[in-house]
Every structure is written in structure tokens, then in C-alpha cells.
Amino acid sequence: MPEKYVQVDGIATFVRHVGPTTLPEAPPDLSRGETVVCMHGAGGNSGLFTDVLERLGKAHSPLAFDFPGHARSGSLDNLGSISRIGAHARALLGKLGVQRCVLLGGSMGGMVALETALAAPRLVRALVLVASGARLAVSDEVLEKQRLITEGKARREFNRADYPASATPEMLRRGFMEDLKTDPRVAYQNMLAVRAFDRESDLARVACPTLVVVGEEDTETRASSELLATRIPGARKVVIPECGHRVALVAPEALAEAVLEFLASLPR
Amino acid sequence: MSLSGQIAIAGVYEHPTRWAPDKTEFQIMAECARGALEDCGLELRDVDGLFAASMSMGAMGVVSLAEYLDVKPRHLDGTNIGGSSFVAHVSHAAAAIHAGLCEVALILYGSTAASNAMAIGTGLGGGRDAGASFVSPYGLTTVGSYALVAQRHMHAYGTTSAQLAEIAVTMRRHAGLNPNAKMRKPITVDDVLESRIISRPLHLLDCCIISDGGGAVVVTSAERARDARKRPVLLLGCGESVCHQEVGAPDLLSIAAKQSGAQAFRMAGVSHDDVDLCAIYDSFTITVLVTLENLGFCKPGEGGAFVSGGRIGLGGALPLNPDGGGLSSNHPGMRGIFLVIEAAKQLRGECGERQVANAGIALAHGTGGTLGVAHSGATLILARG
């Protein structure tokens, strides 16, 4: 799968796309079907979307990128807030020449997508909010634990609860390995950014077609996803069976299928 | 024109971590770079000289590091002469700045030696170079070679384990005043003597600890450093050397510090009495003792008496490693950078409880490699600007 770095405000931003590779300064070819921009969750990275990109790439022009501070993108920090992460995403899309696209965001990435749809409605043709919410609680206890991890005073734990009971060892291993690529300090900063984000009262203002996707076994965002589907005008909701919080990793096929169907339904 | 007094350390940063299993060496270096640049009020884009070495960076490591940091320096230096590398980097940076090859030099170190369970001292000494083929077959370890030096010192001058222990006890006392130090619980001479033998005559507590960590130093012209956020620290003198190409040749007790120290003093134009504090690589207690002798702070054979009676402790005549050194604060494999950082912070007077009163001139000396076998020495004499 082609990969490239795009300089965005001094941050080398790592992008994965489909189709042929292009020269360093040339954006990838995004002419086929819809441009679908995939944004990962807190502590994740674009590598979690490779299977989804492949499936969507047969008829569309999907891409995914690592947020600042995550995996292969530059910066030691996450930029501080969902709106600043969103501004960076918009600047990246500007560099790639994207004027209108479908934003697909998982968990914290969904918040960035939602924020972008509210801040730059003309850029966003449609939203896909996966295992996300307009407000997600992060307890003091979880936050403090993460802070200790960043200081090397507690161990980073593997969160098995993010995966369905039926997850294969390969899925768990891959999730574990992908999560290792991001500094726990950035994951901590993400928690702070997520905690400070609340767009519940703005959901009625979302003007674009919206698809809400949630894993059947995802206790973390089941209620917040339901709220998104209820409050965003005309939103549709798809529940993926045998799937927890890590939708793109565990159920890329079902996610891609739901997205393809949604894209087909978009007004021309 | 001599570069003495023309070049300054403008920014320093010591990473507070001692355990970082979730970070890479480069990540630690990047965090340190940010810290040191913030310290002096410069930005990454101001950096045009990059200097680095680490436990796992290969011959082209500094090239990968530049890419990782997303900088395009016009002067690169990946010199690796062991733990003293970063002390040498300061003089290399000074020469480069003096010659107009760069203006702002960033020196970096990062390591996850502890969380990678690296056996630093008990690994085989002598490296993989030609001379090592005459040493390695006999299984000499790093700690083993330092122990040879200690044995020789005891044999020649009657130095005792209790005198060596004094050094470890002093470092631990200092570490108690450093909130970031890894080992802070006080120890006694008896604790050292009762700890198990690692390589006779060195006990466990005669050996440095193993930690994760890293640091960064920003070097620039004295002129430019005057505009920096903090008071500059001037480079007065520097020197480098190599020694002991085969075991003990020509003399186990004559080490690299002899040559590098003499040059640094000559260049700085100061005397031993002018030095207010020392930052000396304390890989093992014996390292400190023979380094003090070879730098000329005392005569050969007098080291044992010199380190006794509180002389090298805070409040003594020649305070040494107020941060707790490698014996107690941190030792992520190559400690040289922390010698420079602590000396600079002391000269700026920002060390709180462990501050040496009226510190005006400091000496930093790094030993790299394996004392007794091939090793390097690098000395800096620094002054409050």
C-alpha cells in the first residue's frame, strides 16, 4: 500500500493511500469515486485501517493518516485539543488538494471528524462515526493510571475489553503491536483532549449525511453512538455483531461493507 | 585565536525518567532536544549542527536521527568513543562553531538500557576491534577490567575497599538531594563492603546503576548565548585522549584523563585550585579515584586519602557529582552527557538543595570504553558566563 509523508505546518504527516505511488510533492490520485479520509482513535494509527482502505479502494479513493505524535507522524505531542487536531487534518487535506470528502473517524478520530463537520461544513460531504461520541467520559482513575505510565511508574496494560470475546490471537497481537507505536504520553494527552470535548448540544447542527457504526460488544461507546444516531438529523446506525471498540481492526469487512452501502446512498 | 571563552553552553536538559519501557532511544532524544532548546529559548529550526551517539546507534545512526527529528543540519558528528562521547561532542561542536561550520549545535543522548535489560558492566569488554582478539578469548568483562585497575591500585599503594566505598556513600548522599535520582536511600561504608562481590575487589555498590534516560546540550557562540534565556556557561578548555590499547599497556594506573586533563587545563589557563566542582564519570568507584589522580588533583597513590574525609562531598573542598552520579542517579549506558549537564546547571546556580555554593569553574571528565583496556578520555573546563 503506498505511503508518503506530507509536511503540514512543520509536522511530517504520514499518509497511506491506494492506487499508484506518486512523487514526493505530488498528492495521490484521488479521482476515483468518493474521497474517504480515515482518522484513527486515541493512541492508534493509520495502520489499523489498511484492510478497510483496500476494500474501499476498489471503487473509491480512501486514505488514512497518523495524527501528530502518533506512530510515524512527527511531533512529540498530539497538539492539545480535538479542534487543533482537526485544524491539522484540514491543513493536510488542503495540501492534498481535497476540497470535499467523506470523513470516517474511529473513537477519538470520530470526534475530530465531527468537529471538522461543524467547523468546515463545506469540506465534509458525509460523516462516518465509528465507535465514537460527541462526549466521552474518561475517569480520573484511568487518567491518573495513564499519567503514571508516562512517567515509567506503571505498566502499560493490554485492554482486552476493547476486543470481542471471539477475537483471534492474531487480532489481539496486531492491536497490541499497533498500539506500541505511539508514546503513552500522547495517549495521555489524547485522554485530556477527549475529556475536554463536548459537542452534544451541537449535534442538531450537523448538516451532512451521517452513518454511525458501533460494535455490538462495545460497552464504552454504545450509549454515545446511540446519542449520535438520535440527535444528528437523518443519521443512520449500523451495529456490527461480534465486535468491540476496535472496529477497523476486528471487523474491517463489515465496516467496509456498511461504508460502501452508505456511500452508494449519498446524493450525487 | 584560541576558542577558549568564545563558545558557550546555552541550553541543557536531563530527562527525568529512569525507566521508559514505552519509548525508543530516538523518542527520548527528541524529548531532550525539546527540553534543551526550551531551556535556552531556541527552536529546532535554529539547529544547524547535530551531534549524537548511543548504545544502539550504528555508524550512520546520526543520519537516521536527523531524519527522525526532521532537521537538515549542515554539520554532523556521530563520534562514538564510549561514554565520554558527549563530553568530546562539546569540544567538537566548539571547534565547528569556531570554524563557522555551524552556529547552533545540538548534542543528544537517549537510552533504554534498563528496560532493555542490557548487561552493561558484565558484558565482554574490549569491543570488536583488532586488539580485542587478544583479550576477548579470556572472557574479560567490563567490570573485570575496572577491577584489575582497582587491584593494581591496592597492590601498589595500599588503597582500601573502605576508601573506594567512601565514593559510593558520597554519591548516594548527593542522590538523596536529587529528586530524579534512581537510588536515594542512604548507604554506609559497611553497606558497600557487605554487598556482594561483582569482580574482586569491586562490590555491587562499587558499581554504577543501570537506568533508562537521556539528555541534551545546546552549544553556540558565547556571543549568541548572551541572548539566550539562561546565563551562558563558557567553555574555557577541552581535551581528548585514548589509552590502554591492550590490557594494562603501558600502565594500568595511568589513564586517558592524564593527557586530556592536562590539555584542558593548559587551554583554560586555570589551576586545580580554581576548580569549584567536578563532574567525573563514576562507572565504578575506582574510576573516580584514578581519574582524580590522573587529572592531577592529587598525586598518584594519594587518591584513597583524597576521597576520604568528606573532601568530595557537598560542603567539602572539591564537591564531585552533586547529582549523585552514575553510582546513584542515573546510568543509561553512556553517561557523559550528564556530566556536562550537571556542571552547567551548577555553574548557573540552579541546583537547589544540591547546589555548590559560588560555583564559578567546573571540570567535567568522561571516561569511555573500558578502563584497563581500550578507553578514551574527554575533559572540559567550564566557567560561569
HADDOCK unambig.tbl for C-alpha pairs under 7 A between the chains (distance, minus, plus):
assign (segid A and resid 151 and name CA) (segid B and resid 17 and name CA) 6.56 0.50 0.50
assign (segid A and resid 152 and name CA) (segid B and resid 17 and name CA) 6.96 0.50 0.50
assign (segid A and resid 152 and name CA) (segid B and resid 19 and name CA) 5.12 0.50 0.50
assign (segid A and resid 152 and name CA) (segid B and resid 20 and name CA) 5.18 0.50 0.50
assign (segid A and resid 183 and name CA) (segid B and resid 22 and name CA) 6.42 0.50 0.50
assign (segid A and resid 183 and name CA) (segid B and resid 23 and name CA) 6.41 0.50 0.50
assign (segid A and resid 184 and name CA) (segid B and resid 22 and name CA) 6.92 0.50 0.50
